[in-house]
Amino acid sequence: MHSELPSSIAPKPHCPELPIPTPPKRKQPSSEESNKSEEEVNVEDPHYKLSSAAGEKNLYYPNKRDLNDLIRDLGLTKSNAELLTSRLKELELLDESVQVAS
């Protein structure tokens, strides 16, 4: 091995007794899996089902009172509170009634 290698892993010699490793083969999806959308196939939890209708019903956007409680709980300065409010508003994560101070 060469001590001046810039990488963190030195190359390993290969021979018939020590062949070059090959990556594991990917499992081919069954015909049932191939009919599913990408979202359904790539979910890690097999019991999780994405339901856009159910997800939209449960959305909650904090109002001014909730935002003030959060700001107080986090102990934010006035400028940091304004920055947080502005960013949340830009991302449309606040109730429409919340106004951004200028």
Number of C-alpha atoms within 10 A of each C-alpha: 8 7 6 7 10 8 7 6 7 12 10 8 9 10 7 6 6 9 9 11 7 6 6 6 6 6 6 8 10 8 8 7 12 11 11 11 9 10 9 15 13 10 12 8 8 9 7 9 10 11 8 8 8 9 9 9 8 7 9 10 14 17 15 16 10 13 19 14 11 14 18 12 9 10 11 14 11 10 10 12 19 16 15 16 22 18 14 17 16 11 9 11 15 21 16 12 9 16 13 14 10 5
